Amino acid sequence: MTFVHETLHLLLVAVSIYSFSSLSPNSLASTVEAATTKPQRLVAKLIHHHSFDHTYYNPNETTTDRIKHDIQHSLARLAYLKARIEGSLTSDDYRTYLSPSLNGLVLLANISIGQPPIPQLVVIDTGSDIFWVMCNPCLNCDHVDILYDPSKSSTFSPSCKTPTCGSERCKCSFNDQIPFNITYVDNSSALGTFSREMLVFETSDEGTTQVSNIEFGCGYKNVHFKNDHEYNGILGLNTRPWSLASQLGQKFSYCIGSMLDKSYKYNQLVLGEGADLEGDSTSFLAFHHMYYITMEGISIGEKRLDITPEAFEFKTNGEGGILLDSGSTFTYFVDDVYNILRNEVRNLMSFKEFKFKECPWCLCYEGSIRRDLIGFPVVTFHFAEGAELALDTESFFQQLSDDVFCMAIRPTSEFGITLKSSIIGLFAQQSYNVGFDLDKQLIYFQRIDCELLSG
């Protein structure tokens, strides 16, 4: 437990301050100019840092290494969400937020920026608002990949405090540019200025689609980022007007085929009006601009678990409810729900539990998911208006080594953080395309092979 205690000591909750004193949401929402007349379908490939396609794939990473990363990320993410939900996050002149941890099994989108376009790997996060990348000249960047350099882009335009650009691109002094300053939960920080730039996406026929005048943060000073060579920034997808989802048409979708298959090539993010909004839908509530959905129950096979509706209920003070989150690897239920689910799983298992000293709260067993769990019933999450999320064994369990697997559901109290809301993370969303309509406040769940959407 020493590792966990050290992590708890290091990951103090910090805040982010975004200064938008002269920038209105309406001006941000009206900046998009598409290069096509059809509904925008802007596709970005998604990978994770375990993928063979990642430049810094580490074939020597051990099971213990992965567990430690998961613990670090889980602790930071839960602390972040707790502070977002319970804190006071707005004021007149500054908007104060907490930002996500960048450790753990997160999804990275490949998006190009500028002219000529420079590919950037950015973490997609439904809990963040702005899109920002590291920029040259970059102080304190331990980064060997190509960073975006605004001085070499013909389409770069700074966002000015006192704009005098008219119909032309802005040209203002560095001191007159709108700043941003983000501090992450592990005390890493990014400092830079807000600007506008062209984004370039690939199309199914090996062409490109360009979208101009996208508001983004250009980070010139990035301090104490862990493994910052593995990504270039953050792609915010929450409901705020300056998130990339809002700037590109109020719709987006992501499809996750597998979070552990290192060679899977069809995970993808689609932004714009051409996003994939299919399947059953459920309404969402935007609380602190994050996505809450109404859960009505859990089934294992044909058996509906005896869980009171109050256990899923969202309260007006922000407690309770179910948060759908792309920044969390695993799913977390409040203790009352978790204990019922865990006990039912234990009743169905006929072989020995395995105890991990690094993860004493994990429910683990000796064996192989594909070999030993043939016939294990599907676990289904039931949402309002009839939408469902069905978890097969490789979404409900995680294979940690050749002979050990664990349930990929955890209690929100596992680190003593006592988060009072439940979270549905990426692992449970595997084999699904998840679509978001920000205007109608709907989330769609479509069970599908992501390869079928790759066109």
Phi, psi and omega per residue, in radians:
M1 nan -0.113 3.141
T2 -1.016 -0.725 -3.118
F3 -1.035 -0.791 -3.110
V4 -1.119 -0.731 3.140
H5 -1.106 -0.713 3.102
E6 -1.102 -0.702 3.140
T7 -1.143 -0.742 3.100
L8 -1.035 -0.658 3.139
H9 -1.189 -0.652 -3.051
L10 -1.393 -0.633 -3.012
L11 -1.560 1.212 3.082
L12 -1.331 2.488 -3.105
V13 -1.274 2.172 3.119
A14 -2.038 3.110 -3.108
V15 -2.188 2.799 3.078
S16 -1.994 2.423 3.105
I17 -2.117 2.050 3.103
Y18 -1.903 2.128 3.140
S19 -1.725 1.917 3.135
F20 -2.092 0.677 -2.952
S21 -1.055 -0.441 -3.111
S22 -2.071 0.291 -3.062
L23 -2.103 2.103 -3.106
S24 -1.669 2.602 3.096
P25 -1.015 -0.619 -3.114
N26 -1.136 -0.643 3.131
S27 -1.195 -0.573 3.113
L28 -1.204 -0.770 -3.052
A29 -1.184 -0.331 -3.068
S30 -1.766 0.250 -3.013
T31 -1.594 -0.156 -2.987
V32 -1.404 2.275 3.032
E33 -2.208 1.991 -3.080
A34 -1.576 2.613 -3.129
A35 -1.532 -0.060 -3.133
T36 -2.113 2.787 3.107
T37 -1.634 -0.314 3.081
K38 -1.317 2.828 3.036
P39 -0.952 2.318 -3.082
Q40 -1.103 2.209 3.000
R41 -2.198 1.625 -3.011
L42 -1.791 1.921 -2.972
V43 -1.859 2.325 3.056
A44 -2.237 2.311 3.081
K45 -1.192 2.479 3.106
L46 -1.986 2.345 3.027
I47 -2.337 3.031 2.996
H48 -2.231 2.985 -2.999
H49 -1.325 -0.082 2.996
H50 -1.545 -0.080 -3.038
S51 -1.285 2.509 3.026
F52 -1.057 -0.437 -3.106
D53 -1.377 -0.171 3.120
H54 -1.380 2.334 -3.110
T55 -0.963 -0.593 -3.057
Y56 -1.889 0.564 3.034
Y57 -0.970 2.288 -3.091
N58 -1.935 1.783 -3.115
P59 -1.238 -0.206 -3.082
N60 -1.686 0.054 3.138
E61 -1.150 2.293 -3.098
T62 -1.674 2.965 3.075
T63 -1.041 -0.731 3.121
T64 -1.089 -0.721 3.083
D65 -1.014 -0.795 -3.095
R66 -1.141 -0.708 3.126
I67 -1.108 -0.732 3.133
K68 -1.102 -0.736 3.095
H69 -1.090 -0.731 3.140
D70 -1.090 -0.724 3.140
I71 -1.130 -0.803 3.113
Q72 -1.007 -0.851 -3.095
H73 -1.147 -0.769 -3.116
S74 -1.076 -0.774 3.139
L75 -1.081 -0.830 -3.124
A76 -1.125 -0.730 -3.092
R77 -1.172 -0.754 3.134
L78 -1.136 -0.693 3.091
A79 -1.099 -0.722 3.106
Y80 -1.065 -0.877 -3.098
L81 -1.142 -0.673 3.101
K82 -1.048 -0.776 -3.130
A83 -1.205 -0.647 3.092
R84 -1.100 -0.755 -3.056
I85 -1.284 -0.696 -2.996
E86 -1.694 -0.285 -3.022
G87 -1.505 2.962 3.007
S88 -1.671 2.033 -2.865
L89 -2.035 0.165 3.139
T90 -2.395 2.684 3.007
S91 -2.639 -3.135 -3.036
D92 -1.189 -0.794 -2.988
D93 -1.816 -0.323 -3.103
Y94 -2.314 2.570 3.029
R95 -1.963 2.050 -2.995
T96 -1.841 2.164 3.133
Y97 -2.371 2.820 2.925
L98 -1.752 2.577 -3.100
S99 -1.937 2.828 -3.020
P100 -1.370 2.742 2.939
S101 -1.220 2.565 -3.133
L102 -1.835 0.083 3.014
N103 -1.448 2.966 3.037
G104 1.620 -3.095 -3.039
L105 -1.524 1.369 3.125
V106 -1.797 2.855 3.141
L107 -1.688 2.401 -3.115
L108 -2.006 2.262 3.105
A109 -1.740 2.461 3.100
N110 -1.728 1.843 -3.124
I111 -2.240 2.419 3.123
S112 -1.729 2.541 -3.075
I113 -2.315 2.462 3.050
G114 1.593 3.119 3.108
Q115 -2.441 1.851 0.153
P116 -1.239 2.611 -3.046
P117 -1.246 2.362 3.122
I118 -1.991 2.038 -3.139
P119 -1.109 2.406 3.130
Q120 -2.348 2.364 3.021
L121 -1.639 2.083 -3.094
V122 -2.225 2.515 -3.137
V123 -1.336 2.184 3.084
I124 -1.482 2.347 -3.054
D125 -2.564 1.997 3.114
T126 -1.286 -0.105 3.100
G127 -1.733 -0.069 -3.132
S128 -1.890 2.807 -3.084
D129 -1.880 -0.821 -3.016
I130 -1.599 2.835 2.991
F131 -1.821 2.108 3.105
W132 -2.439 2.643 3.100
V133 -2.349 2.745 3.021
M134 -1.255 2.406 -3.063
C135 -2.171 2.534 2.955
N136 -1.447 2.519 -0.069
P137 -1.281 2.230 -3.012
C138 -1.911 2.049 3.102
L139 -1.435 2.438 3.054
N140 1.094 0.471 3.111
C141 -1.684 2.064 3.041
D142 -1.609 1.358 -2.919
H143 -2.491 2.171 -3.117
V144 -1.873 -0.182 3.042
D145 -1.275 2.963 3.134
I146 -1.266 2.125 3.036
L147 -1.615 2.645 3.067
Y148 -1.181 2.314 3.127
D149 -2.088 1.868 -3.068
P150 -1.082 -0.459 -3.117
S151 -1.227 -0.274 -3.120
K152 -1.830 0.106 -3.128
S153 -1.859 2.291 -3.133
S154 -1.383 -0.159 -3.076
T155 -1.944 0.104 3.140
F156 -1.296 2.423 3.074
S157 -2.528 2.090 3.128
P158 -1.223 2.669 3.029
S159 -1.609 2.096 -3.006
C160 -1.726 2.546 3.051
K161 -1.159 -0.658 -3.141
T162 -2.173 1.283 -3.012
P163 -1.145 2.383 3.075
T164 -2.288 0.528 -2.984
C165 -1.450 -0.463 -3.053
G166 1.121 -2.292 -3.136
S167 -1.487 -0.127 -3.130
E168 -1.555 2.915 3.066
R169 -1.181 2.529 -3.117
C170 -1.124 2.482 2.968
K171 -2.367 1.925 -3.131
C172 -2.441 2.783 3.131
S173 -1.187 2.784 -3.123
F174 -1.024 -0.678 -3.104
N175 -1.207 -0.328 -3.119
D176 -1.693 0.015 -3.141
Q177 -1.427 2.666 -3.134
I178 -1.339 2.136 -3.068
P179 -1.510 2.758 2.878
F180 -2.337 2.607 -3.094
N181 -2.518 1.964 -3.065
I182 -2.039 2.274 3.041
T183 -2.063 2.214 -3.066
Y184 -1.589 2.939 -3.068
V185 -1.133 -0.334 3.072
D186 -1.704 0.300 3.124
N187 1.235 0.174 2.900
S188 -1.204 2.744 -3.117
S189 -2.583 2.693 3.070
A190 -2.287 2.330 -3.101
L191 -2.282 2.322 3.135
G192 -3.038 -2.616 -3.113
T193 -2.309 2.707 3.043
F194 -1.476 2.491 -3.077
S195 -2.605 3.122 3.065
R196 -2.170 2.543 -3.059
E197 -2.749 2.930 3.070
M198 -1.602 2.359 3.007
L199 -1.842 2.533 -3.109
V200 -2.173 2.206 3.136
F201 -2.064 2.603 3.066
E202 -1.405 2.699 3.068
T203 -2.021 2.941 -3.052
S204 -1.158 -0.384 -3.131
D205 -1.707 0.433 3.104
E206 1.175 0.301 3.005
G207 -1.644 -2.857 3.128
T208 -2.391 2.707 3.009
T209 -2.121 2.339 -3.104
Q210 -1.960 2.403 3.071
V211 -2.228 2.126 -3.024
S212 -1.735 2.916 3.030
N213 1.023 0.716 3.070
I214 -1.510 2.244 3.119
E215 -1.304 2.276 -3.142
F216 -2.642 2.897 3.075
G217 -1.741 2.323 3.131
C218 -1.868 1.847 -3.031
G219 -1.585 1.976 -3.112
Y220 -1.685 -0.343 -3.115
K221 -2.323 1.954 -3.060
N222 -2.210 2.017 -2.920
V223 -1.990 2.297 2.961
H224 1.103 0.488 3.049
F225 -1.285 2.329 3.074
K226 -1.470 2.297 3.121
N227 0.939 0.711 -3.058
D228 -1.217 -0.180 3.065
H229 -1.313 -0.145 -3.098
E230 -1.524 -0.154 -3.122
Y231 -2.720 2.905 -3.089
N232 -2.022 -0.123 -3.125
G233 2.853 -2.784 -3.045
I234 -2.190 2.428 3.045
L235 -1.965 1.785 -3.105
G236 -1.359 2.365 -3.068
L237 -2.271 0.441 3.125
N238 -1.488 -2.907 -2.965
T239 -1.568 0.015 -3.119
R240 -1.205 2.662 -3.050
P241 -1.084 -0.433 -3.101
W242 -1.726 0.110 3.002
S243 -1.207 2.759 -3.130
L244 -1.150 -0.578 3.091
A245 -1.046 -0.770 -3.134
S246 -1.229 -0.699 -3.122
Q247 -1.148 -0.475 -3.039
L248 -1.802 0.325 2.962
G249 2.078 0.214 3.006
Q250 1.225 0.240 3.091
K251 -2.451 2.527 2.981
F252 -2.793 2.826 3.092
S253 -2.608 2.655 3.002
Y254 -2.359 2.521 3.133
C255 -2.088 2.227 -3.117
I256 -2.078 1.968 3.083
G257 -1.470 -0.795 -3.132
S258 -2.752 2.388 3.075
M259 -1.638 -0.200 -3.082
L260 -2.026 -0.328 3.109
D261 -1.223 1.936 -3.030
K262 -1.247 -0.277 -3.100
S263 -1.903 0.022 -3.105
Y264 -1.197 2.275 -2.962
K265 -2.007 0.143 -2.958
Y266 -2.005 0.111 2.985
N267 -1.093 2.335 -3.077
Q268 -2.645 2.696 3.036
L269 -2.009 2.330 3.071
V270 -2.119 2.200 3.137
L271 -1.987 2.651 3.060
G272 1.745 -3.105 -3.071
E273 -1.099 -0.364 3.131
G274 -1.549 0.243 3.100
A275 -1.053 2.691 -3.089
D276 -1.489 1.766 3.127
L277 -1.979 1.464 -3.090
E278 -2.294 2.907 3.109
G279 1.563 -2.941 3.141
D280 -1.352 2.516 -3.101
S281 -2.061 2.734 3.027
T282 -2.435 2.591 -3.123
S283 -1.287 2.610 3.034
F284 -2.107 2.697 3.036
L285 -1.923 2.248 3.120
A286 -1.594 1.666 3.093
F287 -1.836 2.174 -2.958
H288 0.875 0.555 3.044
H289 1.162 0.320 3.014
M290 -1.858 2.937 -2.917
Y291 -1.765 1.863 3.090
Y292 -1.822 2.365 3.098
I293 -2.192 2.760 -3.080
T294 -1.619 2.038 3.116
M295 -1.722 2.416 -3.086
E296 -1.978 -0.216 3.127
G297 2.950 3.035 3.105
I298 -2.329 2.343 3.060
S299 -2.074 2.567 2.925
I300 -2.077 1.909 -2.980
G301 1.122 -2.262 3.133
E302 -1.558 -0.057 -3.043
K303 -1.630 2.094 3.034
R304 -1.461 2.168 -3.110
L305 -1.230 2.588 -3.080
D306 -1.468 1.398 -3.137
I307 -2.084 2.232 -3.119
T308 -1.197 2.516 3.115
P309 -1.002 -0.515 -3.133
E310 -1.089 -0.424 -3.128
A311 -1.167 -0.395 3.140
F312 -1.822 -0.062 -2.952
E313 -1.247 2.369 3.044
F314 -1.531 2.284 -3.128
K315 -1.834 2.685 -3.044
T316 -1.121 -0.351 3.109
N317 -1.493 0.101 3.094
G318 1.640 -0.105 3.102
E319 -1.411 2.677 3.088
G320 1.336 -2.915 -3.141
G321 1.445 3.000 -3.107
I322 -2.108 2.104 -3.115
L323 -1.786 2.158 3.043
L324 -1.568 2.116 -2.911
D325 -2.409 2.155 3.093
S326 -1.445 -0.159 -3.133
G327 -1.583 -0.136 3.102
S328 -1.764 2.314 3.114
T329 -1.271 -0.860 -3.027
F330 -1.822 3.039 3.059
T331 -1.733 2.435 -3.119
Y332 -2.205 2.230 3.044
F333 -1.991 2.597 3.018
V334 -1.028 2.733 -2.919
D335 -0.985 -0.702 -3.100
D336 -1.059 -0.710 3.131
V337 -1.292 -0.787 -3.109
Y338 -1.024 -0.776 -3.074
N339 -1.098 -0.697 3.110
I340 -1.128 -0.777 -3.133
L341 -1.145 -0.789 3.131
R342 -1.051 -0.777 -3.112
N343 -1.127 -0.635 3.108
E344 -1.170 -0.690 3.093
V345 -1.113 -0.761 3.103
R346 -1.023 -0.689 3.140
N347 -1.126 -0.477 -3.113
L348 -1.514 -0.273 -3.079
M349 -1.569 2.463 -3.122
S350 -2.049 0.165 3.135
F351 -2.234 3.048 -2.867
K352 -1.248 2.408 3.013
E353 -1.274 2.635 3.127
F354 -2.047 2.311 -3.111
K355 -1.786 2.131 3.056
F356 -1.717 2.171 3.117
K357 -1.194 -0.504 3.114
E358 -1.311 -0.347 -3.080
C359 -2.459 1.231 -3.043
P360 -1.158 -0.357 -3.131
W361 -1.517 -0.132 -3.110
C362 -1.351 2.407 3.053
L363 -1.598 1.826 -3.010
C364 -2.173 2.725 3.139
Y365 -2.416 2.685 3.024
E366 -1.397 2.215 3.116
G367 2.563 -3.025 -3.122
S368 -2.141 2.319 -3.141
I369 -1.021 -0.865 -3.046
R370 -1.236 -0.489 -3.116
R371 -1.588 -0.756 -2.945
D372 -1.732 -0.228 -3.081
L373 -1.924 0.367 3.036
I374 -1.074 2.194 -3.117
G375 1.586 -0.041 3.087
F376 -1.150 2.334 -3.028
P377 -1.158 2.655 3.078
V378 -1.223 2.404 3.062
V379 -1.728 2.201 -3.040
T380 -2.093 2.261 2.997
F381 -1.644 2.195 -3.104
H382 -1.815 2.236 -3.123
F383 -2.008 2.919 3.107
A384 -1.056 2.615 3.105
E385 1.214 0.300 2.989
G386 1.574 -0.023 3.114
A387 -1.260 2.583 -3.137
E388 -2.437 2.679 3.016
L389 -2.195 1.943 -3.070
A390 -1.753 2.138 -3.083
L391 -1.814 2.019 3.000
D392 -1.403 -3.098 -3.017
T393 -1.091 -0.536 -3.093
E394 -1.501 -0.048 2.960
S395 -1.790 -0.427 -3.111
F396 -1.608 -0.466 3.104
F397 -2.112 2.752 3.077
Q398 -2.136 2.216 3.070
Q399 -1.417 1.952 -3.089
L400 -1.550 -0.561 3.081
S401 -2.614 -3.115 -3.089
D402 -1.047 -0.494 -3.030
D403 -2.220 0.317 3.108
V404 -2.451 2.303 3.013
F405 -2.321 2.738 -3.103
C406 -2.325 2.689 3.030
M407 -1.195 2.320 -3.093
A408 -1.573 0.456 3.051
I409 -2.077 2.366 -3.074
R410 -2.363 2.802 3.088
P411 -1.403 2.535 3.130
T412 -1.180 -0.276 -3.118
S413 -1.628 0.194 -2.979
E414 -1.069 -0.485 3.125
F415 -1.870 0.188 -3.088
G416 1.331 0.267 -3.106
I417 -1.438 -0.417 3.093
T418 0.935 0.885 3.002
L419 -1.174 2.308 -3.052
K420 -1.687 0.074 3.032
S421 -1.947 2.697 3.063
S422 -1.691 2.732 -3.041
I423 -2.308 2.316 2.991
I424 -1.822 1.999 -3.057
G425 -1.695 -2.977 -3.011
L426 -1.172 -0.625 -3.068
F427 -1.029 -0.698 -3.131
A428 -1.271 -0.283 -3.089
Q429 -1.649 0.082 3.107
Q430 -1.098 2.591 -3.113
S431 1.231 0.300 3.134
Y432 -2.248 2.552 2.820
N433 -1.695 2.190 -3.102
V434 -1.972 2.054 -3.079
G435 -1.930 2.533 -3.095
F436 -2.177 2.185 3.014
D437 -1.983 1.804 -3.043
L438 -1.245 -0.550 3.127
D439 -1.177 -0.851 -3.094
K440 -1.524 -0.102 -3.132
Q441 0.974 0.926 3.117
L442 -2.190 2.550 3.001
I443 -2.114 2.322 -3.095
Y444 -1.898 2.442 3.052
F445 -2.095 2.035 3.128
Q446 -2.193 1.987 3.090
R447 -1.332 2.117 -3.007
I448 -2.861 2.674 2.966
D449 -1.336 2.095 -3.065
C450 -1.019 -0.413 3.126
E451 -1.064 -0.520 -3.140
L452 -1.230 -0.284 -3.130
L453 -1.812 0.099 -2.985
S454 -1.378 -0.010 3.131
G455 -1.369 nan nan
